[in-house]
Amino acid sequence: MIALAVIAAVVAMCAVAISLWQAREARNAQDAAKQAYDEAQAARRAVEQATTSALQAKTALDEAKKAANQAQEAAEQAQEAAEASRMLADEAQLTAQQATQQVNELTESLNAERMRRGMPTFAITPGAPDEFRLSYFGGPAVIEELTVSVVPGSRVLGLSQYDEPPAEHLALGPLHNGSAITFRAATGQRASAVFQIRAEPWEPVVVRADQ
């Protein structure tokens, strides 16, 4: 009986030891499971962050591509506008050159016709600031009286020969063939100075001041 009791006690102790070992293993397994769960949660959060970062990077890339396309379109439009402006400028310059050439040709033709008919021919050249020199050649030996007038739009405010106040019309003479006379014009833009000269009995002639 004693032997059986001892055996039973030993068996019970072994069972307790086994139970304690199983409990420790269970706790270890539980701890491992908890750690694995925490690592899985951390991995899930890392995946979510990586996904969010990837989406943000894709959005930023799309915005950068869109901005690059808009910049390229703006550059192309600017280049087209610059080319159109250059074309318009070239056309305007060509038109101005053609108009100037036509005016010069017409002036030369009129002067030649006036000289052929023995009519007076005049030239005006700028001198000192706001000072102009009227030359007379081709025509009668002397013109007793002629009138120089302001041409509307030429930005000349008035004419004078001495110290009198500027007036719209200035009477000059006598003027001998081949001579010149000086007068002043109240104007701030010499290049646009245009005058009308009337010498009876001939028709008026418009003369532009040549530099």
Disulfide bonds with the S-S distance in Angstrom:
none
